[in-house]
Amino acid sequence: MNDVAATDKGSVRGGGSGRVGGAVRSVGRALHLPVTGAARGIRRVTHAHGAGESGLGKLIELHAVNGAGDVMITVALASTVFFSVPTDEARGRVALYLAITMAPFTVLAPVIGPLLDRLPHGRRAAMAGAMLARALLALIISGAVANGSLELYPAALGVLVASKAYGVVRSAVVPRLLPPAFSLVKANSRVTLAGLLATGVAAPIGAGLHALGDPWPLYGAFVIFAAGTFLSFSLPRKVDSAKGEDVALLAADEQHLHGERRKQQARRPGLRTVGPAVTHALAANAALRCLSGFLIFFLAFLLREHPLTGESAAVSLGIVGVAAGAGNALGTAVGAWLKSKAPEIIIVTVVAVALGTAVVAAIFFGAFLVACLAAVAGFAQALAKLSLDALIQRDVPEQVRTSAFARSETLLQMAWVFGGAVGIVMPLNGTLGLAVAAVFVAAGWLSTLRGLLASARHGGRTRARVA
């Protein structure tokens, strides 16, 4: 009897322990499911339509990590350089920031592409290096933010250079990972949209971390970029292949080459040898990038001093930022849908819309029109860039296509820096500022309108002769 009773008691204890263990496992699964379920959902989206098999899905995920890390650093720098001091002092600090970081960057940016052209077999390592560099620089900036040292500025310059190096290599990698049913413009659209969505998710997280303390968004950036370092090596090995590639030069026509360079370049087509469509599209895109840089800095100071009606400075900047981001995302989505249309017509149209919106916003300056201009500028920039990508895909020979992406990205970044510098020094007059913005767009539109329309009429059949 005693043995039976003991057995029964053991069974009860064992059953109770099993029930407790089952409950713990159920709670664990319940807590784990949102994370794993979300991860599986993201993986299904990024790997759809053959992107998983080709390796494009992994690049999409890597670019999302890149966008999230960049916005963390942006939140930290904006809070330190811009929001922490009065407006007049902030203008001086931002101007100093541009002088110490952007000015050297405009000199370094044209060098990045040619240097990376010499490392075509180490693209995964280059992307990992750009991620690792930003992870370490985020820690340096966090220390500079804490003690107010001048290390902030050279570290920020390093972040810009590493970010541009990543962007150049990414542009070179995309053509190597195209699924069979994808065009280059559709692939770029997916990659860009992933970065935008990640930025939208990470921005409020960065703001929440900043509420804990100034360095915390930078700690978050360190973790994100460290993860990106390892994720870079998950890309397929074929991205390190440079088979059939060559170097593209923006001034590669016979008028700009002499002696041995002319003989060598006769067998090395560059952007100008493919006809005017690419160079006209690049000029139009540069005008839109100039507008983007100008609006970012000009409206940042204008809305801080003169917020939108009934709103605080922070809310005003948030409204404009959300409008610009939404426009950019919409332009990226529309770009994939319009991939079969004439890219020249798309560029001419979106630049004309941006010009008209800037003129109307300058004449009837107001909160609604400022938000509209920010949205239209974001939309036009995204759609025009995707159209430029389509033109490079169409008109630039495959041997130099990846190099052409690197050169065009460098020039567009320099245009953004120029527009931002003008926005810094402008008086805080909304009508005057937006009139200057309209002039930027008008110059780009009028100078490229005829050439782009002529190229569209001829169907873009101009091709470079490859010896």
C-alpha positions, 0 to 999 in steps of 0.5 A: 500500500505504501509503495502504491501511495508513493508511486501515486504521489510521484506521478502527481508530482511528475504530472505537475512538473510536466504541466509547468514545463509545458506552460513555460514552453507555451509562454516561450513560444508565444513570446518567440512567435512574433519575432520568428513570424516577423522574420519569416514574413520579411524573408518571404517578401525579400526573397520573392520572385526569384530574389532568394535564388539569385541572392538579391534578397540578401542584398535587400536585407543588407541594405535595410540594415544599412538604412537603419544604422545610418538613421541612428547616426543621423538622429544622434548628430541632428540632436547634437549639432542642430537641436542642442543650441539656439538657431543662430549658433546652430547655423554656425555649428552646421556650417562648421560641420559642413566645412569639416565633413562635407567639403573634404568629402567632395574631394574624396568622393570622386576618388572612392569609385576609382579606388573600388574599381581596383578591388572588383574581387573583394566587394563583399569584404569592401561592404563589410569593411564599410559596415565595420568602419561605421560601427567603430566610428559610431562608438567614437562619436558617442564618446565625442558627444558625451564630452563635447570633443572635436573628434565628432567632426572627423569621425562624421566625415569617416561615416560619410566616406564609409557610407558612400563606399558602401553605396558605390559597391552596392550599385556595382553588386546589383547587376550581378544578382538580378533574378531572370525576370527582373530588370535593373530598375525593378531590382534597384526599386526593391533595394531602395524601398527596403532601405526606406522602410528600415529607415522609417522603422528605425527613426522612432527607435533612434528617437526613443534611444535618444530620450535615454541619453545622447550616446544611445542612438550611437550604441544602437548604430554600433550593434546594427552595423556590426550585424551588417558586417557579418551579413555582408559575407552572406552575399553570394560569391558571384558578387566578387566576380568582375568578369567582363567589366571595365572602367567607365569615364564620364569624359571619355569621348575623343575630344577629351582624350589625347595620345595613348589615352585616346588609343586605350579608350577607343576600346573602353567605352565611357558614358559620353560614348553612348549618346546624350541621354545618360548625361542629360539624365544625370544633369537633371538628377543633379538638379533634383539632388541639389534641390533635396540638399537645399530643402533639407538644410534651409527648411531645417533652420526656417521651420525651427525659427518660424514653425508651421502654423499652430505647430512646434518646431519639432512637429513642423520638421517632423511633418516635412520629413514624413512628407519627404519620406512618403514621397520618396517611397511612393516614387520608388514604388511607382518606378517599378510599375513604370519600368517599361515606359520611356525613362527620358519622358519620366525624368522630364515630367517629374522635374517639370512637376517639381519645378511647378510645385516649387514656383507655386510654393514660393509664390503662395508660401504656406504650411501646406505647400511646404509639405507638398514641395517636400513630398514632390521633391522626394517623389521626383528624386526617387523616380528620376534616379530609377529612370537614370538607372534604366538609361544606364542599363539601356545605353551603357555597355555591360563592360562598363555599366557597374562603373558607370553607376559608381561615377553617377552616384558620386556626382549626385552626392556632390550636387546634394552637398552644393545644395545643402551649402546654399541652404545654410547661408540663405536668409530665413525668408520662405518665399526667397528660399523656395524661389532659389529652389525653383531656380535650381530645378529650372536650370536642370530642367531647361538645360536637359529638356531638349536633349532628353526629348530628342533621345526619347523620340529616337527610341534611345537606340544610340549604342557605343561601339565596342571594339 
